[in-house]
């Protein structure tokens, strides 16, 4: 993560088209969708939610958007199910 963060902080990307090109370049170099989200987050100095939206709707990643969103929903459901069964969540103060 440090490598992609450093790269994001040193790159100067001003236009949406330059950012699109950079995401295509990062993907071609083997960076994954999560690393691209981190890159956009730090390069564009935006929220994690905005960075995710930019990446999953980019030309580089649009073909994997549905799978990524489904995986994320499954992980969230699994997390909430585990929390529901956590005895600490059922303790009264």
Secondary structure, DSSP 4 states (H G I P E B T S, - for coil): -HHHHHHHHH----SHHHHHHHHHHHHHTT--HHHHHHHHHHHTT--HHHHHHHHHTSTTTGGGHHHHHHHHHHHHHHHHHHHHT-GGGG---
